[in-house]
Amino acid sequence: DIINNYWQPGSLVKWNPDVWVTETPVTKFACVNFLAFLVVDVVVGVFQYAKHFHLLEGWVHHAAYAAFLTHLYLSRISTAFSLFAVEELPTLILGLGTINPNWRSDKGFGATFFATRLVWHLLGSYNALTVPKGHPVGANAWFGVVSSVLHLHWFSQWCMKYLFKKPSSTENEKKAGGETNGAANGVNGNGKAKET
């Protein structure tokens, strides 16, 4: 709907500010539905995957997100959430991999995270920051900026783990057939002297 009705002609990144205030029953439902999901995720998380439910990613993130969704709903600008709902696609991919390890896709997660939580999110945040003065979304644009920083932090962690990962010494040994060239000189694959 954004592309057909609200994209500013002649601009690759600018949206019509009316997109933010075009609330519908569907946008209200999406907002309330995701708010309920956040509450349920906290309750289930405490009992089912507490070791993965960290302070920042779990408690703080869910509480801030739930408070913000409540504010958007009560302010009658639930569309502001609906425009960003696509950002939950990486979470779906992550969840499917948790349900069935065969469905796990680290690259799929990373690609959708980059496309939705970085590119799309930054585009939306830019548009929220540049609405005309006095527009109801302008006062809420801070959330887009703060969450952009969090998304960048999470993506940098993913990159360090999956894109820029250095092979461990055991992985190097496996590639070399168990021992490295140092074996001929009495040195094992870790660079330590072999016991004889």
N, C-alpha and C positions, 0 to 999 in steps of 0.2 A: 504494500500500500504506500510506503514511503516513496518508492521509485515512481509509481504512477501518479500520485497526487501531491507529494510534498517536496520533491527534489527541486531545488532552485534551478531554473533554466540558465545555461551558460556557466555553471559551476560544477566541479567534480565533487565537492565536499559539503556544500551548503544546503541545508534543509529549510523549508518554509517553517517559521516558528509556530504556525498553527498545528503542526504535527503533534506537539507536546500536549495540547489541551483538547484534543479530539477524543474524549473519553466515551467508551461504549460499554455495553454489558460484557463483552468479551474481554476488554482490558481490565475491567473491575474483577471479573472472575479469575483471570490470570494472576492478578495481584494477590487476591485472597487465597487462591489455591497455593501459590508459592509461599505465602506467609505460613499457611498450615504445614506445608512440607518442611519449612525451617524448624518449626516447633517439634514436629514428629522426629526429624533428623536428630535433634538434640537429645530427645528422650531415648530413641533407639541407640544413638551413638554412645550414650553413657553406659548402656547395658551390653551392647553387642560388639562395639569396636572402640572401647575406651582408650586403648593404647594408641589409636590413630586420631583421636579427638583432642587435638592440641589447643593450647590457650588461644593463640592468635587465629589459627585456621578454623577452630571449632567455636569456642565460646564467644570471643570478641566478634568474629566475623558474623556468626549467626545472630547474635544479639543486635549488632548495629544494622544488619540487613533487615531484620524483622522490624526494628523501630522505624527505619526509613520507609519500608513498605507500608507500615501503618500510617505514617505521616502522608505519603503520597495518596493513599486511599482516602483518608479524611480530608485532604486538600483537593480532592476531585481531579487529580492529575495522574491517575493510574497508568495512563499511556506512557508516562516516563519510564515505568518498569517494563511494560510490554515491548517497547522498542528494544530493550536489552535482553529479553528473555532468551533469545538465540544463544546468549553466552553460556547457557547451561548445557549446551551440547557436549562440551568436553567432560562435564560431570557425568552425563549419561554414559559416555564411552568408558569412563573410569569405573562407574557402577557396574556396567555389563561385564567388565573384566574381573570385578570382584565376585560377581555371581557365578561366572564360569571362566576359569583361567584361559580356556581356549579362545575366548572372545577378547582377551586383553590385547590392546594395540597402543603401545607407548608412542609410536610415531603418529597414529591417528589422533591420539589425545593431544600431542604437541602441535600438530598442524591445525586442529580445530581450535585449540587454545589461542594460538597466534592469530588466526583469522577472526575469531569472535571476541576474545577478551583483550586483545591488543588493538588490532586494526579497527574493528567495528566499534569497540568501546571508546577508543580515542577519537574516532570520527563523531560519535554521539556526544561525547564530552565536549569536544570543540563546539559543536552546535548548541549545546546547552549554555556554554560560556559566552557565546556570541549572540544570544537572543536580545531583542531590544530591551532597553532599560524599563523596569517595571513588570516584565513578563514573569508569570508565576514560576516558571522553571528556573529562571536566573538565580533565584535565592537557593535553589537546591543543587546548583552545578558543582558545588564543593564536593558532593558525594562522588561525582564522576572522577574528579581529580584524585581524591583520596583512594578510591578503589583502583584507579589506574596505577598508582604507585604499588599497591598490593599485588596487582596482576603482574606488573613488571618484576617484582620480587619473586613471585611464584614461578614465572616463566624462566627467570635466570637460574633458579634452582633446578628446573627441569632440564635446561640446556646443559648445566654442569653435570648432571647425572646421565643424560642420554646422548648429547651431542659432543661434548668436550671431555668425555670420560677417558682417562688414561688407563690402559690395561694394567692390571695388577701383575705382580711378579709371577704368580701362579698361572695367569693366563698366558704370559710370555713363555713360561716353561712348557705349557701344553702345546703351544704353537711350534716350539723347537723340539718336540718329541720327548719331553721330560727333563732334559738337561740342556744348558746352553753350551756354547763353544768353550767356556771356561772349564768344562768337565775334563778335557784333555790335560789341562794344567793343574788338576787337583783341586778345582774350585767348583762348588755346586752352583745351581741356578740362581741362588740368592747372593752370590758374590762371597760366600763364606767357604772356608777350607773344608774339604771333605774329610770325614773321619775314616781312618784306615784300620 
